[in-house]
């Protein structure tokens, strides 16, 4: 399992959400193709940490009290 640690749960959830979102756009023949599915999985695993970091940085910026 990718991102197995408890502290990595947000990244893992982001990867699952992203893979689900992309998977919904796939045609039936693509879903049946292991190479296509692997490409989606790898994309989700690659992008999830970046998307999670971006969300955390935006959250930190919003909470910041000084300009």
N, C-alpha and C positions, 0 to 999 in steps of 0.2 A: 504494500500500500504506500502510495506517495504521501509525504507529509504526515507521518504517523504520530508524531508527538502531540500531547494535549495543547501545547502552546502553538501548534501549527494548525489547529482546528479551523480558524478563519480562512487560511489558505486552502485547506482541503475542501471546505464548503464552497469557496469561490471557484475552485477547479471543477467541482461537481455541477455547480450552477452554470458555468460557462460551457461545459461539455453538453449539458442538457439543452441549453439554448441553441448551440450550433447543431446538435443532433436533430432538433426539431425542423431544421431547414434542409436536412438531407433527404434525398429521394430513397425509395425503398431499396433499389438496387445498390445504392451506396452504403446503406446500413448493413446489407448482407456481405459487403466486401471488407474483409479483415484489414486490408491496407488503408482503406478510407477511414475505418473506425479508429485504427491506430493513429492516423494523422490527426484526427479530432482530439484523441486522448493526449497526444504529445503537445498539440496546440494549447489545450486547456492547462496542462501541467507547466508549460512554459510561461503562459500569460498570467496565471493565477497569482503568483507571488508579486508581480508588478502591479496588478490591479488592487491587491490587498494593501500593498505599500502606499499606493496612490490614495486610497480611501483613508488610510491612517494619517497620512500627511494632511489631507484636506480637513480631517477631523481635528487635528492638532492646530491647524491654522484658524479654524473657526473658534476654537476655545481660547485662543491667545488673547490676552487682555490688553496688551500694548501694541501700538502700530508697528 
